[in-house]
């Protein structure tokens, strides 16, 4: 009650008759109480100068050191329908053990003999490829044979052309000789005719020379015809050469066209064989995917798709598994203001949920029930909860963590920093200042060395 009245109760009412007043208002109690306050003040003042270890607190949970050792779910890469379960929740499975069997739900894979039929298609197409290879070889041989035959025919036609040219040359010489003969015969006839006019030759001699002149003229005309025939044979030989070239070019082009068509069909068949082989391999691998197997040794946690006959899409979670062999670690989160104080290899005290502990965060030496850890990873990007993730591994220099710890249980972490007086820590906390900037000795030595 507030003492706001000028009237004092002990002056109006006599309290000495009350037993409680007699016990409390005795003079000796004032003396003991004052002594107690004085001793308490001295102790409190001394305590203010005791050392206190600054720390960074964080909360998290147990996880595993390696990502491959963390709880995971098993998915199916193909859609299907659950046909049979081979395990129950809580069972231990080894790597490669069958967990469940699924069946197809896509109509293009319903055929039970799909792999055998695809193999038959591959063999048929392979035979077609072999046939086309043989056809290509035969056509190639045909092209070579036609090329050789063309060379022989051209050589034969060229020889005929040479013969015709030689005949033209020979007939030209004969024509010149005939012209010379007719000139001589004409002069002889003219001379005999003149002598006959002078009476020196008989008419018989004139007629004889005239007949010879006519025979020579006939031979000249005949020789001109032979020359024209020889020239015509030269032209025919040249035409024959061009005809042989055109004929065999057409034959060779047709054979090459057939060969290229056969090669195209061969390549198309080879592409189809490759495609069928790819489908055959895919079908074989798809058949192996009907049996969902354990990726590693572990325990079946939970069947996410529990029913027989239940369908699912590819990539859907079917069952959860916890690896049997794992190294525990603690995933804790610290405030952004405390992140610069964390370093790799930093020693951290950890309090696990379910393990009784008496913890004085600033006096680690008198704390009981905490375990040692070291920082092995510091996340450089903030998490969804607004804090930074720190990964802690067991400290090999400290006592072992409890064997009964399980992944996912909670943990409270205390990262120890510098020692300061208690009065300084109280002053810092009241003002909301962060702990002193702290670096391990090794880091400080590196900085000074630089």
C-alpha positions in Angstrom: 0.0 0.0 0.0 1.2 3.5 -0.9 2.2 5.6 2.1 0.5 8.8 0.9 -1.4 9.8 4.0 0.2 12.1 6.7 -1.4 10.0 9.4 0.9 7.2 10.6 -0.8 4.0 11.6 1.7 3.1 14.3 1.0 6.3 16.1 -2.7 5.8 16.1 -2.9 2.1 16.7 -0.9 0.2 19.3 0.7 -2.7 17.5 2.8 -4.0 20.4 0.1 -6.3 21.5 0.4 -8.4 18.3 2.7 -11.4 18.4 3.8 -10.9 14.8 4.9 -7.3 15.5 6.8 -8.5 18.5 8.7 -11.0 16.4 9.4 -8.7 13.4 9.9 -5.3 14.9 12.6 -6.4 17.2 15.8 -4.3 16.9 18.2 -7.2 16.4 16.5 -8.2 13.1 17.4 -4.8 11.6 21.1 -5.5 12.4 21.1 -9.0 10.8 19.3 -7.8 7.7 21.7 -5.0 7.2 24.6 -7.3 7.6 23.1 -9.7 5.0 22.6 -6.9 2.5 26.2 -5.7 3.0 27.6 -9.2 2.4 25.4 -9.7 -0.6 26.5 -6.4 -2.1 30.1 -7.4 -1.6 29.6 -10.8 -3.2 27.6 -9.2 -6.1 30.4 -6.7 -6.7 33.0 -9.4 -6.8 30.9 -11.5 -9.1 30.7 -8.6 -11.6 34.5 -9.0 -12.1 34.4 -12.8 -12.7 35.2 -13.9 -16.3 32.3 -14.7 -18.6 32.7 -16.4 -22.0 30.8 -14.6 -24.7 28.9 -17.1 -26.9 26.6 -17.4 -29.9 23.5 -19.5 -29.3 21.7 -21.4 -32.0 19.0 -24.1 -32.3 18.8 -26.8 -34.9 18.5 -30.5 -35.3 20.5 -33.6 -35.9 21.4 -34.5 -39.5 24.2 -36.5 -41.2 27.6 -35.3 -42.3 27.3 -36.6 -45.8 24.2 -35.9 -48.0 24.1 -39.5 -49.2 23.5 -40.6 -45.6 20.4 -38.5 -44.9 16.9 -39.8 -44.9 15.6 -40.1 -48.5 12.6 -41.2 -50.5 12.6 -43.7 -53.3 10.9 -42.8 -56.5 10.1 -44.7 -59.6 11.4 -43.2 -62.9 8.4 -44.6 -64.8 4.7 -44.4 -64.0 3.0 -47.6 -62.9 0.7 -49.5 -60.5 1.7 -51.2 -57.3 1.3 -54.9 -57.5 3.2 -56.4 -54.5 5.1 -55.2 -51.4 8.1 -57.2 -50.3 8.9 -55.2 -47.1 7.1 -53.7 -44.1 7.8 -50.5 -42.3 10.8 -50.8 -40.0 12.4 -53.6 -41.9 16.1 -53.5 -42.6 17.1 -53.9 -46.2 20.4 -54.2 -48.0 21.5 -52.5 -51.1 19.7 -54.1 -54.1 17.0 -55.8 -52.1 13.5 -55.6 -53.8 11.1 -53.3 -52.0 8.0 -53.6 -54.2 7.0 -54.7 -57.7 5.0 -52.5 -60.1 3.3 -53.0 -63.4 2.7 -50.9 -66.5 -0.1 -48.5 -67.0 0.9 -47.2 -70.5 -0.7 -49.2 -73.4 2.4 -49.1 -75.6 4.2 -51.3 -73.1 1.4 -53.8 -72.4 2.8 -56.5 -74.8 4.5 -59.1 -72.6 6.7 -60.2 -75.6 7.7 -56.6 -76.5 11.4 -57.2 -76.1 11.4 -60.5 -78.1 9.4 -58.8 -80.9 11.8 -55.9 -81.0 14.7 -58.3 -81.2 13.1 -59.9 -84.2 12.7 -56.5 -85.9 16.3 -55.8 -85.2 17.4 -59.1 -86.9 15.1 -58.5 -89.9 16.4 -55.0 -90.4 20.0 -56.2 -89.9 19.4 -58.7 -92.7 18.1 -55.9 -94.9 21.2 -53.9 -94.2 23.3 -56.9 -95.3 21.3 -57.2 -98.5 21.8 -53.6 -99.3 25.5 -53.9 -98.6 25.7 -56.7 -101.1 23.7 -54.7 -103.7 26.0 -51.8 -103.2 29.1 -54.0 -103.8 27.5 -55.5 -106.9 26.6 -52.1 -108.4 30.1 -50.8 -107.6 31.6 -53.8 -109.4 29.2 -53.1 -112.3 30.4 -49.5 -112.4 34.0 -50.6 -112.5 33.3 -53.1 -115.3 31.4 -50.5 -117.4 34.3 -48.1 -116.9 36.8 -50.7 -118.2 34.5 -51.6 -121.1 34.1 -47.9 -122.0 37.9 -47.5 -122.1 38.2 -50.5 -124.5 35.4 -49.3 -126.7 36.9 -45.8 -126.8 40.3 -47.3 -127.7 38.7 -49.3 -130.5 36.9 -46.3 -131.8 40.0 -44.2 -131.7 41.9 -46.9 -133.6 39.2 -46.8 -136.3 39.6 -43.0 -136.4 43.4 -43.4 -136.8 42.8 -45.9 -139.6 40.3 -43.6 -141.3 42.7 -40.7 -141.1 45.5 -42.9 -142.6 43.1 -43.9 -145.4 42.3 -40.3 -146.0 45.9 -39.5 -146.3 46.5 -42.5 -148.6 43.6 -41.6 -150.8 44.8 -38.0 -150.9 48.2 -39.2 -152.2 46.4 -41.4 -154.8 44.2 -38.4 -155.8 47.3 -36.3 -156.3 48.9 -39.1 -158.4 45.7 -39.4 -160.4 45.8 -35.7 -161.0 49.4 -36.0 -162.2 48.5 -38.9 -164.4 45.6 -37.0 -166.0 47.9 -34.0 -166.6 50.4 -36.3 -168.3 47.7 -38.1 -170.3 46.3 -34.7 -171.4 49.7 -33.6 -172.6 50.4 -36.9 -174.5 47.0 -36.7 -176.1 47.6 -33.1 -177.2 51.0 -34.0 -178.5 49.7 -37.0 -180.4 46.8 -35.0 -181.8 49.2 -32.3 -183.0 51.5 -34.9 -184.6 48.5 -36.5 -186.2 47.5 -33.2 -187.7 51.0 -32.8 -189.0 50.7 -36.3 -190.5 53.4 -37.8 -188.2 51.1 -40.0 -186.2 48.3 -42.3 -187.2 44.7 -41.9 -186.1 45.0 -45.1 -184.2 47.6 -43.5 -181.9 45.4 -40.6 -181.3 42.4 -42.7 -180.4 44.7 -44.8 -178.1 45.9 -41.7 -176.3 42.3 -40.4 -176.0 41.2 -43.6 -174.5 44.0 -43.5 -172.0 43.1 -39.9 -171.2 39.5 -41.0 -170.5 40.7 -43.9 -168.3 42.9 -41.5 -166.4 39.9 -39.1 -165.9 37.8 -42.0 -164.7 40.5 -43.0 -162.2 40.6 -39.4 -160.9 36.9 -39.4 -160.3 37.1 -42.8 -158.7 40.0 -41.6 -156.5 38.0 -38.5 -155.5 35.1 -40.7 -154.4 37.5 -42.9 -152.4 38.8 -39.8 -150.7 35.3 -38.5 -149.9 34.5 -42.0 -148.5 37.6 -42.0 -146.3 36.8 -38.5 -145.0 33.3 -39.8 -144.3 34.8 -42.7 -142.4 36.8 -40.3 -140.3 33.6 -38.4 -139.4 31.9 -41.7 -138.6 34.8 -42.7 -136.3 34.5 -39.4 -134.4 30.8 -39.8 -134.1 31.3 -43.4 -132.8 33.7 -42.1 -130.2 31.1 -39.6 -129.0 28.4 -42.2 -129.1 30.5 -44.6 -127.0 31.2 -41.9 -124.5 27.5 -40.9 -124.2 26.3 -44.5 -124.1 28.7 -45.6 -121.3 28.3 -42.4 -119.4 24.6 -43.1 -119.3 25.1 -46.7 -118.2 27.7 -45.8 -115.6 25.5 -42.9 -114.3 22.5 -45.3 -114.0 24.6 -47.9 -112.2 25.9 -45.2 -109.8 22.4 -43.9 -109.3 21.2 -47.4 -108.4 24.3 -47.8 -106.1 23.6 -44.5 -104.3 19.9 -45.5 -103.9 21.0 -48.8 -102.4 23.4 -46.9 -100.1 20.7 -44.6 -99.0 18.4 -47.5 -98.2 21.3 -49.2 -96.4 21.9 -46.1 -94.3 18.2 -45.8 -93.6 18.1 -49.4 -92.5 21.1 -48.9 -90.3 19.4 -45.9 -88.7 16.3 -48.0 -88.1 18.4 -50.8 -86.6 20.1 -48.3 -84.3 16.7 -46.9 -83.3 15.4 -50.5 -82.7 18.5 -51.3 -80.6 17.9 -48.2 -78.6 14.3 -49.2 -78.0 15.4 -52.7 -77.2 17.8 -51.4 -74.5 15.1 -49.0 -73.2 12.6 -51.8 -73.0 15.1 -54.1 -71.2 16.0 -51.3 -68.7 12.3 -50.5 -68.2 11.6 -54.1 -67.3 14.3 -53.9 -64.6 12.5 -50.8 -63.3 9.4 -52.8 -62.5 11.3 -53.9 -59.3 11.9 -51.0 -57.0 15.2 -51.8 -55.1 16.9 -50.3 -52.1 19.7 -47.9 -53.2 21.7 -48.6 -50.0 21.6 -50.4 -46.7 18.9 -48.9 -44.4 15.6 -49.1 -42.7 12.2 -48.6 -44.3 10.7 -45.6 -42.6 7.3 -45.1 -44.2 5.4 -46.4 -47.2 4.1 -43.2 -48.8 2.1 -45.1 -51.5 0.6 -47.9 -49.4 -2.1 -49.6 -51.4 -1.9 -52.5 -53.8 -3.3 -51.4 -57.2 -2.6 -47.8 -56.5 -1.2 -45.9 -59.5 1.4 -43.2 -59.5 3.3 -40.9 -61.9 7.0 -41.0 -62.6 9.0 -39.2 -59.9 6.4 -39.6 -57.2 7.7 -40.6 -53.8 6.9 -44.3 -53.0 8.7 -45.1 -49.7 11.1 -43.4 -47.3 14.4 -45.1 -46.2 16.9 -44.2 -43.6 20.5 -45.3 -44.3 21.9 -47.7 -41.7 25.5 -46.4 -41.8 25.8 -42.6 -41.2 27.9 -40.0 -39.4 25.9 -37.7 -37.2 26.2 -33.9 -37.5 24.2 -31.0 -36.2 22.5 -28.5 -38.4 22.1 -25.2 -36.5 21.1 -21.7 -37.4 22.6 -18.4 -36.2 21.5 -14.8 -36.6 23.0 -12.7 -39.4 24.7 -10.4 -36.8 26.5 -13.4 -35.4 27.7 -14.9 -38.7 31.0 -13.0 -38.9 32.0 -14.6 -35.5 31.7 -18.1 -36.9 34.7 -19.8 -38.5 35.6 -23.2 -39.9 37.0 -25.4 -37.1 35.4 -23.4 -34.4 34.6 -25.4 -31.2 30.9 -25.5 -30.3 29.1 -27.0 -27.3 25.9 -29.0 -28.1 23.0 -29.9 -25.9 20.8 -32.6 -27.3 17.1 -33.0 -26.7 16.4 -35.8 -24.2 19.8 -35.6 -22.5 19.6 -33.9 -19.1 22.0 -31.0 -18.9 22.9 -28.2 -16.5 24.2 -25.5 -18.8 25.8 -22.1 -18.0 26.4 -20.7 -21.5 29.2 -18.4 -20.2 30.8 -21.0 -17.9 31.5 -24.0 -20.1 33.7 -25.6 -17.4 30.8 -26.0 -15.0 28.3 -27.1 -17.6 27.3 -30.8 -17.5 25.6 -32.8 -20.2 26.9 -30.9 -23.3 29.0 -32.4 -26.1 31.7 -31.0 -28.3 31.4 -30.2 -32.0 33.4 -28.4 -34.7 32.2 -26.2 -37.5 32.7 -27.9 -40.8 30.5 -25.8 -43.1 29.0 -22.3 -43.1 26.3 -21.5 -45.5 26.8 -18.2 -47.4 23.1 -17.7 -48.3 20.4 -17.0 -45.8 17.8 -19.7 -45.1 14.1 -19.4 -45.2 13.9 -18.8 -41.4 16.1 -15.6 -41.8 19.2 -17.2 -40.3 22.4 -18.8 -41.6 22.9 -22.5 -41.6 26.0 -24.0 -39.8 26.9 -27.6 -40.0 28.7 -29.2 -37.0 30.6 -32.5 -36.8 31.7 -34.3 -33.7 34.8 -33.0 -32.0 37.4 -35.9 -32.1 39.1 -34.4 -29.1 35.9 -34.5 -27.0 34.0 -37.5 -25.6 31.7 -39.3 -28.0 28.2 -38.3 -28.7 25.4 -40.5 -27.3 24.8 -43.7 -29.3 21.1 -43.4 -29.1 20.8 -40.1 -30.9 18.5 -40.2 -34.0 18.5 -38.0 -37.1 15.9 -35.3 -36.8 16.0 -34.7 -33.0 16.6 -31.2 -31.7 19.8 -29.7 -30.6 20.9 -26.4 -28.8 24.3 -25.1 -29.7 26.7 -22.7 -27.9 29.7 -21.3 -29.8 32.2 -20.0 -27.3 34.0 -16.7 -28.0 36.2 -14.5 -25.9 36.3 -14.2 -22.1 35.0 -10.8 -20.7 34.0 -9.6 -17.2 30.4 -10.2 -16.2 29.8 -6.5 -15.8 30.9 -5.9 -19.5 28.6 -8.7 -20.7 25.6 -7.2 -18.7 26.4 -3.8 -20.2 26.6 -5.2 -23.7 23.3 -7.1 -23.3 21.5 -4.0 -21.9 22.7 -2.0 -24.9 22.0 -4.6 -27.5 25.6 -4.7 -28.7 26.9 -7.8 -30.6 29.8 -9.8 -29.0 33.3 -8.7 -29.5 34.7 -9.4 -33.0 36.4 -12.7 -32.6 38.9 -14.7 -34.7 40.6 -18.0 -33.8 44.3 -17.8 -33.0 45.3 -19.4 -36.3 43.2 -16.8 -38.2 44.7 -13.9 -36.2 48.2 -15.2 -36.8 47.5 -15.4 -40.6 46.1 -11.9 -40.6 49.2 -10.5 -38.8 51.5 -12.4 -41.1 49.9 -10.9 -44.1 
